Amino acid sequence: MVIEHGPHRTESIDDWTSVGDDDDDFCYGCDDWTEDDGHGNCKECGVSFKTIDPFISPTTAKVYSSSAPKVSSHGDMWGRGRSSGYTWGSGGGWWQGNSSSSYTSQWGGGWSSSNTDRDARLLKHKRHLDSLCKVVSPTVKHTLSYSTGKKNYSNMERGSIFVDGSLLYDNDDKLDVVAGLSIHEKLHLVHTAPLLAWEKKYGYDNDLSMTKKKLLHNIGNIIEDEFIESQLAKTHAGFVSYIEKVKRHYFEKHGKKIEDCDDAFADVVNTLLALVRYPEVIDAERRKKHAKHLQYFARALKTATESREESLKAVQSCYEYLVQLAEEMAEASKDGDEESIMKRAEDKMADVMKAWAKAGMEDKLSPEEKEDMLEKMIEDERATDERHGRTGAERIIEDADPKLAKKLVAYEEDLKSISDELAKRIADLEDSDYSEETYGKDKALGLKTGLKVTWRNQKSSGEERFGRSKIAVYDDGVAEMKSAISGLRRKIDLYGDTKMYTIRNQKRGRLDKKMLHKIPLGRDDLFKNIVIDEDKPLDVCLLIDESGSMGSHKMKHARECAIALREALKDNPALSLWVFGHTADGYSWDDKGATNMSVYWSPQYQTDLKAMGGLQARSENRDGMAILSSAERVRNESDSPSSNKLMIVISDGEPSAANYRGHTAIQHTRKVVKHIESQGWSVIQVGISGAREHTMKDMFKNWLYIDDSSQLANKVSRIIRKVIKV
């Protein structure tokens, strides 16, 4: 696409804020656009036309729209609703709701700000945010992550979305805002590729410097933000309210007024940004100060959201206008280049002095040395300009860049950013397929507290125990249990085979040819029946206590038992194995009230064989909830709902967790065991060193005590063989 006029216009800048016979000026007395009476006064009220801004009418390409829309304190060139935060299509629609309400309230609540709970909370929200983005466009693929800085952006090439997780660090108050940010960035992935392609071509065709390319991109992004949000109203009107939350969050904290910027060029660009994104923050003083600029921008932008072609025209027009403004600003200041050099050098000198003062060394330099240092910085800045060949206009544009949007958009400086460490923890949690469920009192069989159960898949990578990797620990376990594995495998291999038996001398059934010679004798037992005996599938759940008391040799032997079972059962299709570990109240002491389940092996999770090398003693144990949730998971994952089910619970003592001790814990565990046994489970506790027989008896109908935990694998193997009758 080619726009008629390029960036090299030389006419008087007043020519560019007029279209045809429209030569209106902004009258301070009327607070409106009026005509000049020919003597520099308002034709309506007689007030002299004045302006605060000396660059009231810079030159760029003629605009393609008709007359300029009026930009008043309440107006908007696009007719967006002020009451809906200048969003598109949200005025009075069913999706708008109450602007003060929370649209994502069902996601949050009930969370603490502890480290462990924060990780899970942020992951939970991340999954919801990801789902929202998928709804925006299921066909445009993306990945969503929290940014480690207070910023939001998308990577078009990789399809990556990054949103400011600091807004959610301590609570869910800004969840709607982050949802809107996520949707906005997904819209970029859906719509923005044509703009980027156009920018690249335009920059190449006009041989733009890096400074001007950056300005072009900034202007393009301002207009594009509004263009893509206008498209959202056409396709997903219900999501517009999230965009409203974003705009109100970032723009309404200014008290409906933009702070002045000490950089004249940046001040104009920020005014353009406000006009596009949230015009209400342009107060009367600023409207008067930048009257001609606003007139031009309004004309240029009038049709910018109607189509992609019109949006690109608007980007080019506003960009060329601002380049011309920069050139005229540079020309107006005779010593502009040198003044810029001096200012930059003085700013750097001030930064150096602050650092020296902080270190208590500011008195180490004499006035002469300070003067010499400043002169050196001036020379360095001058050399830099010469080296890069920057023009006066480019320097004005470049100097303004750091100040763009800084005084316009409200950022919360006191928020804690998502650290690299936290981002990694969240990623690891997601990689572990983390999930959680809060049981109701009835489902938890009367338990009133400790109703949350968390699940995560354990990995063989990551932490090492006592300087040894999980993989090495697993391999050592295989070597240690080699004999036990071989013996158990030989026995178990017999299970699942189809067996056929022939019963002869029957009075009905299939004729037995071997008995035909006895027909003359009057025998009637000439038939046979074939009986097929097929072993019923068996689901085995090995549930291992990972409480703190299971340390040292007890956990070593429990781990070896799990490894031996996995190696022995791995090739038998009639037997399925689940290995779960359980602790309570967190992997740290921050997560009180939760039962924490770890998946080390299951028919669905077979990608990390050696994760069992990470079985370890952790915190506390809430046995009843661990047994209940384990039975539910196996039942949901089993390929054969009618299969026999065996749960072997390995523990060294009675349950002990927050609000879950003594009689309460024992009674609840007994109730859970009876409950799942009524559903067809066989449950056997294997108590090892420290377990008390009377406690096991109170909780389990079937139990076994092993004094020497080194015999654990053999004992458990015998239990399984007894169950499967081999």
C-alpha positions in Angstrom: 0.0 0.0 0.0 1.3 3.4 -0.9 0.2 6.7 0.7 0.2 9.7 -1.5 2.5 12.0 0.5 5.9 11.0 2.0 8.0 12.2 4.9 9.9 14.9 3.0 7.3 17.6 2.8 8.7 21.2 3.2 5.6 23.3 3.2 4.6 25.5 6.1 3.4 23.3 8.9 0.1 25.2 9.1 -0.8 23.6 5.8 -1.0 20.2 7.3 -3.8 20.9 9.8 -6.1 22.2 7.1 -8.1 20.1 4.7 -9.6 22.2 1.8 -11.2 25.3 3.2 -11.1 24.1 6.8 -8.8 26.6 8.4 -10.2 26.5 11.9 -8.1 27.4 14.9 -8.7 26.5 18.6 -10.2 29.4 20.5 -9.5 29.5 24.2 -12.5 31.7 24.8 -15.0 29.4 23.1 -13.1 26.2 24.0 -13.8 25.0 20.5 -12.6 25.1 16.9 -13.5 28.5 15.3 -12.6 30.6 12.3 -10.0 33.4 12.2 -11.5 36.8 11.5 -8.4 37.6 9.3 -6.7 39.6 12.1 -5.6 36.7 14.3 -8.8 36.8 16.4 -11.7 34.5 16.9 -14.6 35.3 14.6 -17.1 34.2 17.3 -15.9 35.9 20.4 -13.0 38.2 19.3 -10.4 36.5 21.6 -6.9 36.5 20.1 -5.7 33.1 19.0 -2.7 32.0 21.2 -1.0 28.7 21.9 1.3 27.4 24.6 2.9 25.0 22.2 5.1 26.8 19.6 4.8 23.8 17.3 1.0 23.8 16.9 0.8 22.7 13.3 3.6 20.5 12.1 3.7 19.2 8.5 3.1 15.6 7.4 1.0 13.9 4.7 -2.4 15.3 4.0 -5.0 13.4 5.8 -7.6 11.2 4.0 -10.6 11.7 6.2 -13.0 14.6 6.0 -13.4 17.2 8.7 -11.8 16.8 12.1 -13.9 15.3 14.9 -14.1 17.5 17.9 -12.0 16.4 20.9 -13.6 17.7 24.0 -13.3 16.7 27.7 -16.0 14.2 27.3 -15.7 13.4 23.6 -14.1 10.7 21.6 -13.4 10.7 17.9 -14.6 7.1 17.6 -17.7 7.4 19.7 -16.5 4.9 22.4 -18.4 4.9 25.6 -16.8 7.0 28.4 -18.8 5.0 30.9 -17.2 1.7 29.6 -13.6 2.9 29.8 -13.4 3.8 26.1 -13.8 0.2 25.0 -15.5 -1.0 21.8 -19.0 -2.4 21.7 -19.4 -2.6 25.4 -21.9 0.2 26.0 -24.8 -1.4 27.7 -24.3 -4.9 26.4 -25.1 -7.9 28.4 -21.4 -8.7 28.8 -20.6 -5.4 30.4 -22.0 -6.1 33.8 -20.9 -3.9 36.7 -17.5 -2.4 36.1 -16.7 -2.8 39.8 -17.5 -6.5 39.8 -14.9 -9.3 39.3 -15.4 -11.5 36.3 -12.8 -14.0 37.5 -13.9 -14.3 41.1 -14.6 -18.0 40.7 -10.9 -18.5 40.1 -9.6 -17.0 43.3 -10.3 -16.8 47.0 -9.2 -18.9 49.9 -5.5 -18.6 49.1 -2.7 -17.5 51.4 0.4 -15.6 50.2 2.8 -18.3 51.4 5.4 -19.5 49.0 4.0 -23.0 48.4 0.5 -21.8 48.0 1.5 -18.9 45.8 3.1 -21.2 43.3 0.0 -23.3 43.0 -2.3 -20.3 42.9 -0.4 -18.6 40.1 -0.3 -21.9 38.2 -4.0 -22.2 38.6 -4.6 -18.7 37.2 -2.1 -19.3 34.4 -4.1 -22.3 33.2 -7.4 -20.2 33.3 -5.7 -17.3 31.4 -4.4 -19.7 28.8 -7.9 -21.1 28.3 -9.3 -17.6 27.8 -6.7 -17.0 25.1 -7.6 -20.2 23.4 -11.2 -19.1 23.2 -10.1 -15.8 21.5 -8.7 -17.9 18.6 -8.4 -21.7 18.8 -6.6 -21.9 15.5 -3.8 -19.4 16.4 -1.5 -21.4 18.7 0.2 -19.7 21.6 2.1 -20.3 24.9 1.4 -18.1 27.9 3.9 -17.3 30.7 4.4 -14.8 33.5 7.0 -12.2 32.7 9.7 -11.8 35.2 9.5 -8.0 34.9 6.5 -5.7 35.2 5.7 -5.8 31.5 3.3 -7.4 29.0 4.3 -8.4 25.5 4.0 -11.0 22.8 6.5 -12.7 20.6 5.0 -13.0 17.2 7.5 -15.4 15.8 7.2 -17.9 18.6 3.6 -17.3 19.4 4.5 -16.5 23.0 2.5 -14.4 25.4 4.0 -12.8 28.5 1.8 -11.1 31.1 2.7 -9.2 34.3 2.4 -11.7 37.1 3.4 -9.2 39.7 -0.2 -8.0 39.7 -1.1 -11.4 41.2 1.9 -11.9 43.5 0.1 -11.4 46.9 -3.6 -11.7 46.0 -6.2 -12.0 43.3 -7.5 -8.4 43.3 -6.1 -7.7 39.8 -7.1 -11.0 38.2 -9.5 -9.4 35.8 -6.8 -7.0 34.7 -4.3 -9.8 34.0 -7.1 -11.6 32.1 -7.5 -8.5 29.9 -3.8 -8.2 29.4 -3.6 -11.9 28.3 -6.5 -11.4 25.8 -4.9 -8.3 24.5 -1.6 -10.0 23.8 -3.4 -12.9 22.1 -5.2 -10.4 19.8 -1.7 -9.3 18.7 -0.9 -12.9 17.7 -4.1 -13.0 15.7 -4.1 -9.6 14.0 -0.7 -7.8 14.1 1.4 -9.7 11.6 0.3 -7.5 8.6 1.4 -4.3 10.5 4.8 -5.7 11.2 5.3 -6.7 7.6 4.2 -3.2 6.5 6.6 -1.6 9.0 9.5 -3.6 7.7 8.7 -2.7 4.0 8.2 0.9 4.8 11.4 1.2 6.7 13.3 -0.5 3.9 11.7 1.6 1.1 12.4 4.9 3.0 15.8 3.9 4.3 14.9 4.7 7.9 17.5 4.9 10.6 17.1 2.7 13.7 15.8 5.7 15.6 13.0 6.4 13.1 12.2 2.7 12.8 11.7 2.6 16.6 9.4 5.7 16.4 7.4 4.1 13.6 7.0 0.9 15.6 5.9 2.9 18.7 3.3 4.8 16.7 2.2 1.6 15.0 1.8 -0.1 18.4 -0.3 2.7 19.8 -2.8 2.6 17.0 -2.6 -1.2 16.7 -3.6 -1.7 20.3 -6.9 0.1 19.7 -7.4 -1.6 16.3 -7.1 -5.2 17.7 -9.4 -4.4 20.6 -12.0 -3.0 18.2 -11.9 -6.4 16.4 -12.5 -8.2 19.7 -15.9 -6.5 20.0 -16.9 -8.1 16.7 -15.8 -11.6 17.5 -15.9 -12.0 21.3 -18.1 -9.3 22.8 -18.2 -11.0 26.2 -14.5 -10.4 26.6 -14.6 -6.6 26.2 -15.2 -6.1 29.9 -11.7 -7.5 30.6 -10.2 -4.9 28.3 -12.2 -2.2 30.2 -10.6 -3.4 33.5 -7.2 -3.1 31.9 -7.8 0.5 30.7 -9.3 1.6 34.0 -6.4 0.1 35.9 -3.6 1.8 33.9 -5.3 5.2 33.1 -7.7 6.2 35.9 -5.0 6.5 38.6 -3.9 9.9 37.2 -7.0 11.7 38.4 -8.0 12.1 34.8 -5.0 14.2 33.9 -1.7 13.4 32.2 1.4 14.7 34.0 3.4 17.1 31.9 6.6 15.7 30.4 9.8 17.8 30.4 10.5 16.6 26.9 8.3 18.6 24.4 8.4 15.8 21.7 7.6 13.1 24.2 4.7 15.2 25.5 3.1 15.3 22.0 3.5 11.5 21.5 2.0 10.9 25.0 -0.9 13.1 24.0 -1.5 11.0 20.9 -1.4 7.8 23.1 -3.9 9.3 25.4 -6.2 10.3 22.5 -6.1 6.8 21.2 -6.3 4.8 24.4 -8.1 7.0 27.0 -9.0 10.5 25.9 -10.5 11.5 29.3 -7.0 12.0 30.7 -6.4 14.9 28.3 -7.5 17.8 30.4 -8.6 21.3 29.1 -5.1 22.8 29.6 -3.5 20.0 27.5 -6.2 20.3 24.8 -5.4 23.9 24.4 -1.7 23.4 24.6 -1.8 20.7 21.8 -4.9 21.9 20.0 -3.5 21.7 16.5 -1.8 18.4 17.1 -5.1 17.0 18.4 -6.9 18.3 15.4 -4.5 16.6 13.0 -4.4 13.3 14.9 -8.2 13.2 15.1 -8.5 13.6 11.4 -5.8 11.0 10.7 -7.3 8.4 13.0 -11.0 8.9 12.2 -11.2 5.7 10.1 -8.2 3.9 11.5 -10.3 1.0 13.1 -12.5 0.4 10.1 -10.0 -1.9 8.2 -6.4 -3.0 8.1 -5.7 -0.7 5.2 -7.1 2.3 7.1 -5.1 1.5 10.2 -1.9 1.4 8.2 -2.7 4.8 6.6 -3.2 6.2 10.0 0.1 4.8 11.3 2.0 6.3 8.3 0.2 9.6 8.6 0.9 10.1 12.3 4.5 8.9 12.0 5.3 11.3 9.2 3.6 14.1 11.1 5.8 13.5 14.2 9.0 13.2 12.1 8.2 16.6 10.6 7.5 17.9 14.1 10.9 16.7 15.3 12.7 18.3 12.3 11.0 21.6 13.0 11.8 21.5 16.7 15.5 20.8 15.8 15.5 23.7 13.3 13.9 26.1 15.8 16.7 25.6 18.3 19.9 27.0 16.8 22.0 25.3 19.3 19.8 22.3 19.7 22.5 19.7 19.0 24.9 21.1 21.5 22.3 21.6 24.1 21.3 18.0 23.8 24.9 16.9 24.1 25.3 19.1 27.2 22.1 17.8 28.8 23.0 14.2 28.3 26.5 14.7 29.7 25.2 16.5 32.7 22.6 13.8 33.4 25.4 11.2 33.3 27.5 13.3 35.5 24.7 13.6 38.0 24.3 9.8 38.0 28.0 9.3 38.7 28.0 11.8 41.6 25.0 10.1 43.1 26.8 6.8 43.0 30.0 8.4 44.5 27.9 10.0 47.3 26.2 6.7 48.1 29.7 5.2 48.5 30.8 8.1 50.6 33.4 9.2 48.1 32.1 12.5 46.7 34.7 14.5 48.5 37.5 12.5 46.9 37.2 14.7 43.7 38.3 18.3 43.5 36.1 20.9 41.6 38.8 20.8 38.9 38.6 17.0 38.6 34.8 17.2 38.4 35.0 19.8 35.6 37.5 17.6 33.7 35.2 14.6 34.1 32.2 16.6 32.8 34.3 17.8 29.8 35.3 14.2 29.0 31.6 13.1 29.1 30.7 16.0 26.7 33.4 14.9 24.3 32.2 11.3 24.5 28.6 12.3 23.7 29.7 14.5 20.8 31.8 11.7 19.4 28.9 9.3 19.8 26.7 11.6 17.8 29.3 12.0 15.1 29.9 8.2 15.0 26.2 7.5 14.5 25.5 10.4 12.3 22.4 11.4 14.1 20.5 14.4 12.9 18.9 17.0 15.1 15.5 15.4 14.6 16.7 11.9 15.3 18.3 13.1 18.5 15.0 14.7 19.6 13.2 11.4 18.8 15.8 9.3 20.6 15.9 11.5 23.7 12.2 11.4 24.0 11.9 7.6 23.8 12.6 6.8 27.5 9.9 9.2 28.5 7.1 7.9 26.4 4.2 6.6 28.4 6.0 7.1 31.7 3.8 9.9 32.9 0.7 8.5 31.2 0.4 4.9 32.3 0.2 4.2 36.0 2.5 1.4 37.1 2.6 0.1 40.6 6.2 0.4 41.7 5.6 -1.3 45.0 4.5 -4.6 43.5 6.9 -7.5 43.8 7.9 -8.8 40.4 7.8 -12.4 39.5 11.4 -13.5 40.1 13.3 -16.0 37.9 13.2 -18.4 40.8 9.4 -18.1 41.2 8.9 -18.4 37.4 10.9 -21.6 37.4 9.0 -23.0 40.3 5.7 -22.3 38.5 7.1 -23.9 35.4 8.2 -27.0 37.3 4.8 -27.2 39.0 3.1 -27.1 35.6 5.5 -29.6 34.2 4.6 -31.9 37.1 0.9 -31.8 35.9 0.0 -30.3 39.3 -3.6 -30.4 40.2 -5.7 -30.0 43.4 -9.1 -30.7 44.7 -10.9 -29.6 47.8 -13.1 -32.3 49.2 -16.5 -31.5 50.6 -17.2 -32.7 54.2 -19.5 -35.5 52.9 -17.0 -36.7 50.3 -14.2 -36.6 53.0 -16.4 -38.9 55.2 -17.0 -36.3 57.9 -13.6 -34.7 58.1 -13.9 -30.9 58.8 -10.4 -29.7 58.1 -7.5 -30.7 55.9 -9.8 -31.2 52.9 -7.4 -30.1 50.1 -5.5 -32.7 48.2 -2.7 -31.8 45.8 -1.2 -34.0 43.1 2.0 -33.7 41.2 4.1 -36.0 39.0 7.6 -36.5 40.3 10.6 -36.3 38.0 14.0 -38.1 38.0 15.7 -34.8 37.2 16.2 -31.9 39.6 17.2 -32.2 43.2 19.8 -34.6 44.4 19.8 -36.4 47.8 23.0 -36.3 49.6 25.0 -35.6 46.5 23.5 -38.4 44.5 20.9 -38.1 41.7 17.5 -39.8 41.7 18.6 -41.8 38.7 21.7 -43.1 40.5 19.5 -44.0 43.5 17.1 -45.9 41.3 19.8 -47.8 39.5 21.3 -48.8 42.9 17.9 -50.0 44.0 17.6 -52.2 40.9 21.1 -53.7 41.6 20.3 -54.2 45.3 16.9 -55.9 44.6 18.1 -58.0 41.5 17.4 -61.3 43.2 14.0 -60.3 44.6 13.0 -58.9 41.2 13.8 -62.1 39.4 12.0 -64.3 41.8 8.9 -62.1 41.9 8.8 -61.8 38.1 8.9 -65.6 37.6 5.9 -66.0 39.8 4.0 -63.1 38.4 4.6 -64.0 34.8 2.2 -66.9 35.3 -0.6 -64.5 36.2 -2.9 -63.6 33.4 -2.4 -66.7 31.3 -5.5 -68.2 29.9 -6.0 -71.8 31.2 -8.2 -74.4 29.6 -9.6 -77.5 31.5 -11.5 -80.5 29.9 -14.1 -82.2 32.1 -15.1 -85.6 30.7 -17.8 -88.1 31.4 -20.5 -85.5 31.3 -24.2 -86.2 30.3 -24.4 -83.0 28.2 -21.9 -80.8 26.4 -19.7 -81.5 23.5 -19.5 -85.1 22.2 -16.3 -86.8 23.3 -15.0 -88.8 20.4 -12.8 -90.9 22.7 -16.0 -92.3 24.3 -17.8 -93.4 21.1 -16.7 -97.1 21.6 -18.7 -97.2 24.9 -22.1 -96.4 23.2 -23.0 -100.2 22.9 -22.6 -100.5 26.6 -25.4 -98.1 27.2 -23.3 -95.3 28.6 -24.8 -91.8 28.6 -21.8 -89.9 30.0 -20.3 -89.5 26.5 -19.8 -85.7 26.6 -17.1 -83.3 27.7 -17.1 -79.6 28.8 -14.2 -77.2 28.3 -13.7 -74.7 31.1 -11.6 -71.6 30.4 -10.0 -70.0 33.5 -8.9 -66.4 32.8 -7.3 -64.4 35.5 -9.1 -61.2 36.3 -7.0 -58.0 35.8 -5.5 -56.7 39.0 -4.8 -53.0 39.9 -2.1 -52.7 42.5 -1.7 -49.4 44.4 1.5 -49.0 46.5 0.9 -46.0 48.8 4.1 -45.0 50.7 4.2 -42.7 53.7 6.6 -39.8 53.0 6.4 -38.2 56.5 9.4 -37.0 58.3 9.7 -40.1 60.5 10.3 -42.3 57.4 13.8 -41.1 57.0 17.1 -43.1 56.8 16.8 -46.9 56.3 13.0 -47.0 56.4 12.6 -44.9 53.3 15.5 -46.7 51.6 13.7 -50.0 52.0 10.3 -48.6 51.0 11.9 -47.1 47.9 13.6 -50.4 47.0 10.2 -52.2 47.5 8.6 -49.8 45.0 11.4 -50.3 42.5 11.2 -54.1 42.8 7.5 -54.1 42.2 7.8 -51.8 39.2 10.6 -54.0 37.6 8.7 -57.2 38.3 5.3 -56.1 37.1 6.3 -54.0 34.1 5.7 -56.6 31.4 2.5 -58.2 32.6 -0.6 -56.8 30.9 -2.9 -58.3 33.5 -1.3 -56.3 36.3 -1.2 -52.6 36.6 0.8 -50.7 39.2 0.4 -47.3 40.8 3.1 -46.0 43.1 2.1 -42.9 45.2 3.9 -41.1 47.9 2.1 -38.9 50.4 2.9 -36.2 52.9 0.8 -33.5 54.5 1.0 -29.7 55.1 3.3 -29.1 52.2 6.7 -29.8 50.8 7.5 -26.9 53.0 5.9 -25.7 56.3 4.0 -23.1 54.4 1.2 -25.2 53.1 -0.8 -26.1 56.2 -4.0 -28.2 55.8 -3.3 -30.0 52.5 -2.6 -33.6 51.8 0.2 -33.7 49.2 0.2 -36.6 46.8 3.1 -37.5 44.5 2.8 -39.8 41.5 6.0 -41.8 41.0 4.5 -44.4 38.6 1.2 -45.1 37.0 -0.1 -46.6 33.7 -0.7 -42.9 32.6 2.6 -41.6 33.8 5.3 -43.8 32.5 7.6 -41.2 31.0 10.0 -41.0 33.9 10.7 -44.5 35.1 13.4 -43.5 37.6 11.4 -40.9 39.4 11.0 -43.4 42.2 14.6 -42.7 43.1 13.2 -39.5 44.6 11.0 -41.1 47.2 11.9 -39.4 50.5 10.8 -38.3 53.9 9.1 -34.9 53.9 6.6 -33.4 56.3 3.6 -35.0 58.0 1.0 -37.6 57.0 -2.8 -37.5 56.7 -3.4 -41.1 55.9 -7.2 -41.1 55.6 -7.2 -38.5 52.9 -4.2 -40.1 51.1 -6.0 -43.5 51.0 -9.3 -41.9 49.8 -7.8 -39.8 47.0 -5.5 -42.7 45.9 -8.5 -45.1 45.5 -10.4 -42.4 43.6 -7.5 -41.7 41.2 -6.8 -45.4 40.5 -10.5 -46.0 39.9 -10.6 -43.1 37.4 -7.5 -44.2 35.6 -8.0 -47.9 35.4 -8.5 -49.5 32.0 -10.7 -52.2 33.6 -13.3 -50.9 36.0 -14.2 -54.4 37.0 -10.6 -55.4 37.9 -9.6 -56.6 41.3 -8.0 -53.8 43.3 -5.3 -54.1 45.9 -3.9 -51.2 48.0 -0.8 -51.8 50.1 -0.1 -49.0 52.6 3.4 -48.7 53.8 3.9 -46.6 57.0 5.9 -46.5 60.2 3.3 -45.0 62.5 0.0 -43.4 63.0 -1.4 -40.4 61.1 -0.1 -37.0 62.3 -0.8 -33.6 60.6 -2.4 -30.3 61.3 -5.8 -30.9 63.0 -5.3 -34.5 62.3 -3.9 -36.5 65.2 -4.8 -39.1 67.8 -8.3 -40.4 68.0 -9.6 -38.1 65.2 -7.0 -39.3 62.7 -7.3 -43.0 63.6 -11.1 -42.9 63.4 -11.1 -41.2 60.1 -8.6 -43.5 58.5 -10.6 -46.5 59.7 -13.8 -45.0 58.2 -12.0 -44.4 54.9 -10.6 -48.0 54.7 -14.0 -49.5 55.3 -15.5 -47.2 52.7 -13.1 -48.2 49.9 -13.3 -51.9 50.9 -17.1 -51.6 50.4 -16.2 -50.5 46.8 -14.3 -53.7 46.1 -10.8 -52.8 47.4 -8.5 -55.1 49.4 -6.5 -52.9 51.7 -3.4 -54.1 53.6 -1.2 -52.0 55.8 2.4 -53.0 56.1 3.8 -51.4 59.3 7.5 -51.1 59.5 9.8 -50.1 62.4 7.9 -47.7 64.7 4.4 -48.8 63.8 2.3 -49.9 66.8 0.2 -53.1 66.3 -2.8 -51.8 68.3 -2.9 -48.7 66.1 -2.7 -50.7 62.9 -5.5 -52.9 64.2 -7.7 -49.9 64.9 -7.3 -48.6 61.4 -7.0 -51.7 59.1 -8.8 -55.1 58.9 -5.7 -56.5 57.2 -2.3 -55.6 58.5 1.2 -56.9 58.7 4.1 -55.7 60.9 7.7 -56.0 59.8 10.4 -55.4 62.3 13.2 -55.5 59.8 12.4 -53.1 57.0 15.0 -54.9 54.8 12.5 -57.7 54.4 9.8 -55.2 53.1 10.2 -56.1 49.4 9.9 -59.9 50.1 6.9 -59.5 52.4 5.0 -57.3 49.9 5.9 -59.7 47.1 4.3 -62.5 49.1 1.2 -60.4 49.7 0.8 -59.9 46.0 1.4 -63.5 45.2 -1.1 -64.6 47.7 -3.7 -62.2 46.3 -3.1 -63.5 42.7 -2.8 -67.1 43.9 0.6 -67.9 42.3 
